[in-house]
Amino acid sequence: MFEFAFILTLAGFMVTSALAVYSLHTDDTAYHTRTRAGFFASSVLFLLLGAVRFYGESSMGLLRGAFTIWGFFYIFTALLTGTLAYLYFSRWKAQWKSFAAFSVPFITIILCASIPFTGSSRKILLDLSHGLLPAHILVSVLGELLFFMSFAASVLYLVMEAQLRKKRSMKFIYRFPTLESIEEFSRWAIARAFALLSAGIASGMLMSWTVFGAPFQATPKEVLLYLSWLSMLALFALSRGKGMGPHRRSQLAVLAFALLLCSVLVLNIFVQRGFHSFR
């Protein structure tokens, strides 16, 4: 049952990814409508997939299932899907088509990356009784996801800027948001990413203090979380200052996210010992 649900969900996101990308290359608004319908239909399938996995086959529930290595991919994808759905109903709805063209393929890639771990028993050994743990996980991952949204906006900004300089196809350019709105969204996303990750670090330090008697265990994942926070702090400060233009800020945001994403995947997949690791 799980395998069938997974194949169906992955196929839904693959089709939606193709529609999302193609919708930027055509004036036919029907493809945007199909992208939207495909995204929400795939999201429903994705929720059913989680129900089958965590409540049907394993009976471990969502909270305990989140600490398995496949659960890590699922929760990350679930929050990214939820963030994209939120953007559709927010004041950024006009930019949703552009961000869907980046986000839906990324969701598909994450689901594909999770395939080798669907049968894995690796999990994080943590005390799930601490009341702050769910909030700590939620705000930390949401902070990382909004960092991804800022990354997507930065990529879009650089693409748009390059197209404007070439002046090859103004018709293609008109399908994207303006550079000013992209930059505004990037500042909006990084400000909230910084606030959420700050809350995640503070709650994690408090839990570590109450459980271990020290706010920091010097584990690779903790170090990476602090590096993410420092990156967001730097980008947040740059977005509020006048010392660096949006082109250079966008380049730095893309570089920072790419390096941190690679580090997250490497640490979660290959590090199998120590606090916060999937063993």
C-alpha positions, 0 to 999 in steps of 0.5 A: 500500500505504501509503495503504491501511494508513494509512486502515485504521489511522486508521479503527481509531483513530477507532472505538476513540476513539468506543468509549473515550468512550462507555464512560465514559457507560454501565454496559455493561462490554462497551464497555470490553472493545471499547475495549481490543480496538480499541486493541490491534488498532489498535496492531498496524495502526499498527506495520504502517503504520510497517513499510510506510512505513519499511522497505517503500516508502522503505527508510530504516529507523525511525531515518532515517525519524524525521527526516522530518516525517511520521516525527515525527508517527509516532514521537510517536504510537508513543510515546504508544500505547506509553505507553498500553499500558504504563499498561494493564499497570501499577498504573494499570490501574484508571484506564486506561479514563478515560485511554484516553478522552483519549489515543485521540482525541488519537492520532487527531487527531495521525494526522489532522494528519499527513495533509498531510505523508505525501508531504512530503520535508522532514526534519531534517539531522543527523549520525545517527552520534552514539551518544547520538542515539537515547537523546536522542530517546527520553527527550525525547519520552517526557518530553513524552508523560508531560507529556501524561499529566499534562495528561490527569489534570489535565483529568480532575481538573477535570471530576470536581471540576466534576461533584461540585460540581454533584451532577447525576449521581453515577452518572456520577461513579462511573465515574471514578477518585477525585480522590485517585487522579487527583492521585496519578497526575498527580504520578507522571507529572510527576515522571517527565516532569521526570526524562526531559526533564532527561536529554534536555536533558543528553544534547542539550547533551553532543552539541551540545558534542562536535559544535559546541563549544557546549552551546546553539545558540539554535534555536527548538526548543531554546528550547521544550525548555527552556521545557518543562523549566521548566514541568515543574520548576514543576509538579513543585515545586508538586506536592511543596509545600503552597502551592497546591491541586490545583485551581489546579495542574491549571489551570496544568498544562492551560494549560502543556501547551496552550501548549507543544503549540501551539508544538511544532506551529507550530515543526515545521510552519512553521519550515523553516530552522535547526538541528533544523528540518524543511527 
